[in-house]
Structures are given as C-alpha cells and as structure tokens.
Amino acid sequence: MRRVFITQMGIVLSLVLAIPALATLRQAATVAALKTSPRQPQGAANQDITQKINEYMDALVKAGVFNGSILIARDGKVLISKGYGMANFELDVPNTPRAKFRLGSITKPFTAIAIMLLQERGKLSVQDSICKYLADCPEAWQTITIHHLLSHTSGLAKHDKAGDYLKTAMMPMTVTQLIDNFRNKPADFKPGEKFDYNNNGYILLGYVIEKVSGQSYEAFLKENVFAPLKMTDSGYDKHDPIIKNRATGYRRDDERVGGELFNAHYIDTSQQLSAGGLYSTTEDLWRFDQALYEGKLLSQKTLDTMFSPAIGSFGPAPTYGYGWFINKQLDHRAISHPGGVPGFTSILTRFPDEKVLIVLLGNLENSQVIRASNDLAAIIFGGKYEVPRERTVVKLDPKVLTAYVGQYEDRPGRITTILVENDTLMLKLAGQPEGFALPLMPESETQFFHPVQDIQIAFVKDANGQVTEVTLQLNGREFHAKKIK
C-alpha cells in the first residue's frame, strides 16, 4: 500500500472541509502537543494581541509547522505583517510580506467576483444554464446553472479525485481540454441536491468568464480586479515568466520521521486555471479585503448574496456561498477560503462584522494554516487557543498495534479503516481510494498522530481492554467513531 496523501486544489480530507495542516518532524520528536492558553478579555488591546500573536507564531515556526508570511488586520489597521522562514531555501532568501505565493483555491473567491461583475454589467445571470455558453453541451448539463457552479452544488463529476489529478498534472492544457476530461462522465448527483466541493465547476466558470468577456481569465482579472485595486503583486501564476519575489514551493517526506525537505512536485498551472491558478501576497490580499468593505468592486447587495449560504443555514458547520466558506467562529461570522497546491498552503479568513482579517500564505506543502488561523482568531477575540510544542515519538511492540486494526464508523456509512503495514499503524479516511493510507506515529500506547498532516487519533478501550472506538482530531475538529468490525 502506498503511503501517499494527494493534495488536490481544494478540500482533500473526506471528513473535514479544509486543507490538512502540515507538522514537521525532527529525528526523535515530532509535531505539536498542545497547551491551552488562558482566556484573554474580549476586545483586548492591540498591543496585547500583537504580543500573543508573536508568541504563537514563534512557537509555530519553532515547531516547524509553518513557513511563509502572515498578515492580521483589525478595523482597517494592520496589526502584524511578517514573513517566517525561507522563500528559497537553496539561496537562503527569507520570506517577507512582499513574497508572492501560489494561492491555490483562494483563487475561487476571485473567480466568483469576476462572475458577479459580469452579472452586474448585464452580461450574464447566475440563473443561466451553463449550456448557454458551452458549445456541444452535454444533455445532462442542461439543468446546471452558473449558481450551481459557484456554490459547488452542480453534481458534476470530478476529474481531480485522489490518484487522478497528479497523473497528468505536469501537462499544459487548454480550458477546453480540461472540460473534455469530465464532459462525458456521469453526474455524482442532481444539481442543487447537495454541496460537494468541486474544482471542475470553477474550471467551467473560468470558461464562462472568457466566453462572455472576450478576454482570457488572466487578462480579465488583471484589468477588472487587480489593476483597479492596485494589487500590483498579484496575478496568474505561470512557470516561464520571471516573477520578482516569487516564493519556491516545498514539501516534506511524510514516509519517515525526520521530515527531509524537498522541492515541490512540478505542476502546470494551466490545469488549475480559475480553480487555483493565482498568486498574491499577504499585503495585496489586505488591499482586496479593504476593497470589499469600500464597495470598490461590487454592490453590497451582490456581496450579501456571495456571503450567504447557498444550501443550509449559517452556523458552526461550514457552508458555502459564492466562492467563500461561511460559518461561525467563536460566535463571530467568518467568511473564509483555504487553498493548497503542491508546495503551497494558504488561508484567508474575514470577520466582516468586526472588520478583522487573518491571512496566512505558506510555501511548505500542507503547512498548518487552518489550525493557526483558528488559533489566531481566538487570540483576537479572547477565546481559547493552542500553542504548538514538540512531543516525543515512543516505540511500541508491534503486537499492540494489531488490537486497533478494524473499521470505525462515526456516522452511518462513513467508515474509517485502521491497518498495520510494516509495523506501522495506517489510517484510511472515509472516502479515500483503495491504496491510499496515512502512516501514524505513536506518542503513547493509545495515542497516535500523522507525521505530516494535522491528524491525531486516540483509541478507547472498555474495562476488558477491548478497543471500542477511536477519537479523530482533524484540523482541530473532533470525531468519535465506534469500532464496528
């Protein structure tokens, strides 16, 4: 069985709508154990917040779980804008606030904004069938609207499932070729039936933007978004041009303790297009955030539509509007989007009611940005947060591991499988394809963690010593799965 976990352009964990977070290893110790910070007063002074942010980020970097740049702002004022680690390890070039990172799926908010700009200009309607714009449109797509694509409710088949995307990721492709990859595949469900994060929908949106505007996706964004907002350090990422201050992407070996650093796998950004092809800086994303408040791009009515759940209701569980995840964090409305492509991990989180912005852009694959973003929000709003510190890997008798092998169910039909391979405990999350599993390292007889992803598990035993369930912590969310087999 391959110990590989494919990072796709968007959401990769089947149990969590978020990009997994990376934690780095050292020779005999790894990843973060956690201490709880005391609750700080609501609305603490900026100076106190900045001090706590610096303490948190220094610990995060020391633990090796982040490499990149961050920016945090409140009420239009930047509290902290700082780079950590290296933009290029080979040349010893440090990260700074001007470093340019691939955004991955933070591209999607920009694609959604481009569509809504075209709607406000009377060029299209989100209720239009996509077949209005697509030649030789499959009959099955007639009922799919632009609204469905924006909200990930189209039911389109996916071509970038784990094991498929990276097979051809190095090949340049036109948008038509990308669409042909899934044009004739059967739908996963009826349009509007449910939410299912889908990069193909946003590839189609890029096609619609080009068809309606008569410009390339890159040119339309440059002329209508980046230039008006003076986002001079943002654009469509391509391999060939010289892009000043472009950070290099890296990955770590997740096969063994030690976490050796490597250059990221090469991908051709033409394959990401409007689903994940942009680059930017933390400072440009701050300009973007401010422009949304100031109405420089879209009307408030349009923004309200984009920031409203397309399916479901506003609450703690993530929902999706047009190009944004929407949920509640610490009783505050949060509008966010994570991103991840080989070598890069990112997240942008807006708290519009309090005018708070948190941006983390990392050039280390699967960096722990989602957990960090949540913790930084807790610092700002006076919640509980977790400061990373190292924890030790222990050695176990292989016989101990066999008791954990089996299937675990946290809700009807969602099965997590525990295996043992070469004296290593392996985790196969629900929905992952056959042949893919994650190695787990022991920190005690019952507690394990993944050496790269932000995944921790703990086994529960009854009075007779029999394993009855497992507790999974994925990107800060907790699931309890009963052993069924």
Long-range contacts (C-beta under 8 A, 24 or more apart in sequence): 1-419, 1-421, 1-426, 1-435, 1-436, 1-437, 2-435, 2-436, 2-437, 3-254, 3-255, 3-421, 3-426, 3-437, 3-438, 3-439, 4-436, 5-162, 5-254, 5-436, 5-438, 5-452, 5-453, 6-162, 6-163, 6-165, 6-166, 6-436, 7-340, 7-341, 7-342, 7-365, 7-366, 8-160, 8-161, 8-162, 8-165, 8-199, 8-340, 9-104, 9-105, 9-160, 9-165, 9-199, 9-272, 9-275, 9-276, 9-339, 9-340, 9-341, 10-104, 10-105, 10-108, 10-197, 10-199, 10-275, 10-276, 10-338, 10-339, 10-340, 11-105, 11-197, 11-338, 12-162, 12-340, 13-429, 13-474, 13-475, 14-429, 14-430, 14-431, 14-432, 15-410, 15-414, 15-416, 15-429, 15-430, 15-431, 15-472, 15-474, 15-477, 15-479, 16-474, 16-475, 16-477, 17-197, 17-318, 17-325, 18-318, 18-338, 18-370, 18-475, 19-104, 19-105, 19-338, 19-339, 19-340, 19-345, 19-347, 19-366, 19-369, 19-370, 19-475, 20-366, 20-370, 20-453, 20-454, 20-455, 20-474, 20-475, 21-65, 21-345, 21-366, 21-367, 21-368, 21-369, 21-370, 21-371, 21-372, 21-453, 21-454, 21-475, 22-65, 22-252, 22-345, 22-364, 22-365, 22-366, 22-367, 22-368, 22-452, 22-453, 22-454, 23-63, 23-64, 23-65, 23-368, 23-388, 23-449, 23-451, 23-452, 23-453, 23-454, 24-63, 24-64, 24-65, 24-252, 24-259, 25-64, 25-252, 25-257, 25-258, 25-259, 25-451, 25-452, 26-64, 26-257, 26-258, 26-259, 26-390, 27-257, 27-258, 28-257, 28-392, 28-393, 29-390, 29-391, 29-392, 29-393, 30-257, 30-259, 30-390, 30-391, 30-393, 30-441, 30-449, 30-451, 31-63, 31-65, 31-390, 31-391, 31-441, 31-449, 31-450, 31-451, 32-63, 32-65, 32-368, 32-386, 32-388, 32-389, 32-390, 32-391, 33-388, 33-389, 33-390, 33-391, 33-443, 34-386, 34-387, 34-388, 34-389, 35-386, 35-387, 35-389, 36-384, 36-385, 36-386, 37-378, 37-379, 37-384, 37-385, 37-386, 37-387, 39-382, 39-383, 39-384, 40-379, 40-382, 41-382, 42-381, 42-382, 43-382, 44-382, 46-74, 46-77, 46-79, 49-74, 49-79, 49-379, 49-380, 50-79, 50-80, 52-379, 53-79, 53-80, 53-376, 53-379, 54-80, 55-387, 56-372, 56-375, 56-376, 56-379, 56-385, 56-387, 57-82, 57-84, 57-372, 59-387, 59-388, 59-389, 60-368, 60-372, 60-388, 61-85, 62-388, 63-388, 63-389, 63-390, 64-259, 65-367, 65-368, 65-372, 65-388, 66-360, 66-362, 66-364, 66-367, 66-368, 66-369, 66-372, 67-95, 67-250, 67-362, 67-363, 67-364, 67-367, 68-95, 68-99, 68-101, 68-247, 68-345, 68-346, 68-360, 68-361, 68-362, 68-363, 68-364, 68-367, 68-369, 69-95, 69-96, 69-97, 69-99, 69-101, 69-281, 69-282, 69-360, 69-361, 70-282, 70-358, 70-359, 70-360, 70-361, 70-376, 71-97, 71-282, 71-283, 71-285, 71-286, 71-357, 71-358, 71-359, 72-356, 72-357, 72-358, 72-359, 72-376, 72-380, 73-286, 73-289, 73-355, 73-356, 73-357, 74-354, 74-355, 74-356, 74-357, 74-380, 75-355, 76-290, 76-293, 76-355, 78-286, 81-282, 81-283, 81-286, 85-364, 87-245, 87-246, 87-247, 87-248, 87-363, 88-247, 88-248, 89-248, 89-250, 89-261, 90-248, 95-247, 95-363, 96-245, 97-281, 97-282, 97-283, 98-233, 98-245, 98-281, 98-283, 99-245, 99-246, 99-247, 99-281, 99-361, 99-363, 100-233, 100-234, 100-243, 100-244, 100-245, 100-246, 100-247, 100-279, 100-280, 100-281, 101-247, 101-279, 101-280, 101-281, 101-344, 101-346, 101-361, 101-362, 101-363, 102-237, 102-249, 102-269, 102-276, 102-278, 102-279, 102-339, 102-341, 102-343, 102-344, 102-346, 103-276, 103-278, 103-279, 103-280, 103-339, 103-344, 103-346, 103-361, 104-272, 104-276, 104-338, 104-339, 104-340, 104-341, 104-344, 104-345, 104-346, 105-199, 105-275, 105-276, 105-337, 105-338, 105-339, 105-340, 106-278, 106-280, 106-285, 106-337, 106-338, 106-339, 106-346, 106-347, 106-348, 107-202, 107-272, 107-274, 107-275, 107-276, 107-277, 107-278, 107-339, 108-202, 108-274, 108-275, 108-276, 108-323, 108-337, 109-323, 109-324, 109-337, 109-348, 110-221, 110-225, 110-278, 110-323, 111-202, 111-205, 111-206, 111-209, 111-217, 111-274, 111-275, 111-323, 112-150, 112-205, 112-306, 112-322, 112-323, 112-324, 113-225, 113-297, 113-298, 113-306, 113-323, 114-205, 114-209, 114-217, 114-220, 114-221, 114-224, 114-225, 114-274, 115-146, 115-150, 115-205, 115-208, 115-209, 115-322, 116-298, 116-302, 116-305, 116-306, 116-322, 117-224, 117-225, 117-297, 117-298, 118-209, 118-212, 118-213, 119-302, 120-298, 120-299, 120-302, 123-212, 123-213, 124-208, 124-212, 126-150, 126-322, 130-204, 130-208, 133-207, 133-208, 133-211, 133-212, 134-179, 134-204, 134-207, 134-208, 134-211, 138-183, 138-184, 140-186, 140-187, 143-190, 143-191, 144-191, 145-191, 146-205, 146-208, 147-310, 148-191, 148-192, 148-201, 149-201, 149-202, 149-204, 149-205, 149-208, 150-201, 150-205, 150-310, 150-322, 150-323, 151-195, 151-310, 151-311, 151-320, 151-321, 151-322, 152-195, 152-196, 152-197, 152-198, 152-201, 152-320, 153-191, 153-192, 153-193, 153-194, 153-195, 153-196, 153-310, 153-311, 154-191, 154-198, 154-201, 155-187, 155-188, 155-189, 155-190, 155-191, 155-193, 155-196, 156-182, 156-187, 156-188, 156-198, 156-200, 156-201, 156-204, 157-182, 157-185, 157-186, 157-187, 157-188, 157-200, 158-182, 158-188, 158-198, 158-199, 158-200, 159-185, 159-200, 160-199, 160-200, 161-433, 162-432, 162-433, 162-436, 163-433, 163-435, 163-436, 165-271, 166-265, 166-267, 168-271, 169-265, 169-266, 169-267, 169-268, 169-271, 169-342, 170-266, 170-267, 170-268, 171-268, 171-271, 172-268, 172-270, 172-271, 173-268, 173-270, 173-271, 174-270, 175-203, 175-206, 175-207, 175-210, 175-217, 175-273, 176-207, 178-203, 178-271, 178-273, 179-203, 179-204, 179-207, 192-311, 194-311, 195-310, 195-311, 195-312, 195-319, 195-320, 197-320, 199-275, 199-276, 200-275, 202-274, 202-275, 203-273, 203-274, 203-275, 205-274, 206-273, 206-274, 206-275, 209-274, 217-273, 217-274, 217-277, 221-278, 225-297, 228-296, 228-297, 229-287, 229-288, 229-291, 229-296, 229-297, 230-287, 231-280, 231-284, 231-287, 231-288, 232-284, 233-280, 233-281, 233-283, 233-284, 234-278, 234-279, 234-280, 234-281, 234-284, 235-278, 235-279, 235-280, 236-269, 236-277, 236-278, 236-279, 237-269, 237-277, 237-278, 237-279, 238-269, 239-268, 239-269, 243-279, 245-281, 246-279, 247-344, 247-363, 248-343, 248-363, 249-341, 249-342, 249-343, 249-344, 249-363, 249-364, 249-365, 250-343, 250-363, 250-364, 250-365, 251-342, 251-343, 251-364, 251-365, 251-366, 252-364, 252-365, 252-452, 254-439, 254-450, 254-451, 254-452, 254-453, 255-439, 256-451, 257-393, 257-441, 257-451, 259-451, 259-452, 263-343, 264-342, 264-343, 264-344, 264-365, 265-342, 265-343, 266-342, 267-341, 267-342, 272-341, 276-339, 276-341, 280-361, 281-361, 282-359, 282-360, 282-361, 285-348, 285-357, 285-359, 285-361, 286-357, 286-359, 289-348, 289-350, 289-357, 292-350, 292-352, 293-352, 293-355, 307-335, 307-352, 329-374, 329-377, 330-377, 330-378, 330-381, 330-383, 332-356, 332-377, 332-381, 334-377, 336-373, 338-369, 338-370, 340-365, 340-366, 345-369, 347-373, 349-373, 349-377, 351-377, 354-381, 356-380, 366-452, 366-453, 368-454, 370-454, 370-475, 370-476, 371-454, 371-475, 371-476, 374-476, 391-443, 391-449, 392-443, 393-441, 393-442, 393-443, 394-442, 394-443, 394-444, 395-442, 396-442, 396-445, 398-423, 400-445, 401-425, 403-467, 404-459, 404-467, 404-470, 406-467, 406-483, 406-484, 406-485, 407-483, 407-484, 407-485, 408-469, 408-470, 408-481, 408-482, 408-483, 408-484, 409-481, 409-482, 409-484, 410-472, 410-479, 410-480, 410-481, 410-482, 415-484, 416-470, 416-472, 416-481, 418-470, 427-455, 427-457
